[in-house]
Amino acid sequence: MEEGPDAYRILRLRAEILELGSAIRQLQREGLDDAAAQLLIVRKRAQLDHLVKTNPEGRRLNTTDIRRS
């Protein structure tokens, strides 16, 4: 089965969210401000939720819950 552009966008957003989660944890460990990264991750999660809910392709992907980053 060939994946379309929305499937690619979903996978890319998931990867970006995972990277942001890692960056946030590192900032917190170092005692630095993570507000900008927190805001960005919320926006990325909203984009991902929208793509998954509006695309049949998104529902078929293995979209493990990545909210606990």
Secondary structure, DSSP 8 states (H G I E B T S, - for coil): ----HHHHHHHHHHHHHHHHHHHHHHHHHTT---HHHHHHHHHHHHHHHHHHHH-HHHHHS--------
